[in-house]
Amino acid sequence: MTDIDINSVLTQIRALQTQATNRPASGIEVPAVDGSAGPVGGFSAVLKSALDSVNSTQGNAQRLQNSFELGDPNTDLASVMLATGKAQVAFKGVVEVRNRLVSAYQDIMNMPL
């Protein structure tokens, strides 16, 4: 990797970090160590948001498929195929993230103490 590539990646990471910290807190509450509950932010909120986005993308593709199959004149085959392709790409991305998380977990669990 060249210096330009590294700086580009660092800039993208900082931009994503800023976006993640500027998001409003989710309504998920978990008990803290002292027993009080507070909103969860950070990685879990970003992961939940990503999963919700993939779920809505898949739901939209399914709705378009159903309306096309029922003969809705406002739904064309191109939009159905495009929505289905977007849903497939989003799902593959989630599966890849899951695989990498599992791999990282296994690496951590296999570390000697």
C-alpha positions in Angstrom: 0.0 0.0 0.0 1.3 3.5 -0.8 1.1 6.5 1.5 -1.8 7.9 -0.5 -3.8 4.7 0.0 -3.2 4.7 3.7 -4.1 8.3 4.1 -7.3 7.7 2.1 -8.2 4.8 4.3 -7.5 6.8 7.5 -9.7 9.7 6.2 -12.5 7.3 5.4 -12.3 5.7 8.9 -12.4 9.1 10.6 -15.4 10.1 8.5 -17.2 6.9 9.4 -16.3 7.3 13.1 -17.7 10.9 13.0 -20.9 9.6 11.4 -21.3 6.9 14.0 -20.8 9.2 17.0 -23.1 11.8 15.6 -26.1 9.4 15.2 -28.9 9.8 17.8 -28.8 7.2 20.5 -31.1 4.2 19.9 -33.8 3.3 22.3 -32.1 0.1 23.4 -31.5 -0.1 27.1 -29.1 -2.4 28.8 -28.3 -2.6 32.5 -24.9 -1.1 33.4 -22.5 -2.6 36.0 -24.1 -0.5 38.7 -27.6 -1.7 37.8 -28.7 1.5 36.0 -29.9 1.4 32.4 -28.6 3.6 29.6 -28.8 3.9 25.9 -26.4 1.7 23.9 -24.3 3.4 21.3 -21.3 2.5 19.3 -20.8 -0.7 17.5 -24.0 -2.4 18.5 -26.1 0.5 17.3 -24.3 0.7 14.0 -24.7 -3.1 13.5 -28.4 -3.0 14.3 -28.9 -0.1 11.9 -27.1 -1.9 9.2 -29.2 -5.1 9.7 -32.4 -3.0 9.7 -31.3 -1.4 6.5 -30.6 -4.8 4.8 -34.0 -6.1 6.1 -35.9 -3.1 4.6 -34.0 -3.5 1.3 -35.0 -7.2 1.2 -38.6 -6.3 2.1 -38.8 -3.7 -0.6 -37.5 -6.2 -3.2 -40.1 -8.7 -2.1 -42.9 -6.2 -2.4 -41.8 -5.2 -5.9 -41.6 -8.9 -6.9 -45.1 -9.5 -5.5 -46.6 -6.5 -7.3 -44.9 -7.5 -10.6 -46.2 -11.0 -10.3 -49.7 -9.7 -9.6 -49.5 -7.7 -12.8 -49.3 -4.2 -11.4 -48.8 -1.9 -14.4 -46.7 0.6 -12.4 -44.0 -2.0 -11.6 -41.6 -2.9 -14.4 -39.2 -5.8 -14.6 -36.1 -3.5 -14.5 -37.0 -2.1 -11.1 -37.7 -5.5 -9.7 -34.3 -6.8 -10.9 -32.5 -3.8 -9.6 -34.1 -4.0 -6.2 -33.4 -7.8 -6.1 -29.8 -7.1 -7.0 -29.4 -4.5 -4.3 -30.9 -6.9 -1.7 -28.5 -9.6 -2.7 -25.4 -7.3 -2.5 -26.6 -6.0 0.9 -27.1 -9.5 2.2 -23.7 -10.7 0.9 -22.1 -7.7 2.7 -23.8 -8.7 6.0 -22.7 -12.3 5.6 -19.1 -11.1 5.0 -19.2 -8.9 8.1 -20.6 -11.8 10.2 -17.9 -14.1 8.9 -15.2 -11.7 9.8 -16.6 -11.1 13.3 -16.7 -14.9 13.9 -13.2 -15.2 12.7 -12.0 -12.3 14.9 -13.8 -13.9 17.9 -12.2 -17.3 17.2 -8.8 -15.6 16.9 -9.3 -13.9 20.3 -10.5 -17.1 21.9 -7.5 -19.0 20.7 -5.0 -16.5 22.0 -2.8 -17.9 24.8 -3.1 -16.3 28.2 
